[in-house]
């Protein structure tokens, strides 16, 4: 199983104090990687780091705002110079805001663009410069079923996740020649803090269960295998791909 062994590798996961990011951090740690957690809330970040450390994993944290290009560069460059290489990057930071498009506030649209797209560019670029110098690296961007589908009330979110899918293709096109594999994971509907309002809505849950061939919400742990695959030697010739982990929702009408 050396194809899936991450021993000796270090993974930075943005937005990893809770939800999908934390689940992926734990999964990569269980596959042997040392983990660098990231978020803006240092208290939540420290709590998450303590949990993983108590489980016996090698974990540190970097508290920075992934939407701030200068702060990202300073944090990544500082870690690379002072601690060591970041071999794997998981761009997970993101947000959601739901309202009809005709009423969507302009400031929230700008915030969504900054949080869901600029973070991928900022952290991806900062890490890639070091990966390119070493001739290897893994970048996994967290997309969504909304990378290819739309639903009422979330048009700007759909636009941002479509952009993540295409930015992933662009990263692969520019950086594969330098030994990097840049791919995306597109989760379906998972029971996470971001989806708390939908999970609590019995009508939506009933609709989702009928709409999804698997007939249920996803569990965040079900994203771990895909992340390990895209982080590991097993995916050495996979580039620019978006892997949908969605219970079949994008496969059926």
Secondary structure, DSSP 4 states (H G I P E B T S, - for coil): -GGG--TT-EEEETT-SSHHHHHHHHHHHHTT-EEEEEES-HHHHHHHHHHHHHTT--EEEEE--TT-HHHHHHHHHHHHHHT----EEEE---------GGG--HHHHHHHHIIIIIHHHHHHHHHHHHHHHHT-EEEEEE--GGGT---TT-HHHHHHHHHHHHHHHHHHHHHGGGTEEEEEEEE-SB-SGGGHHHHT-HHHHHHHHHHSTT-SPBPGGGGHHHHHHHHSGGGTT--S-EEEESTTGGG--
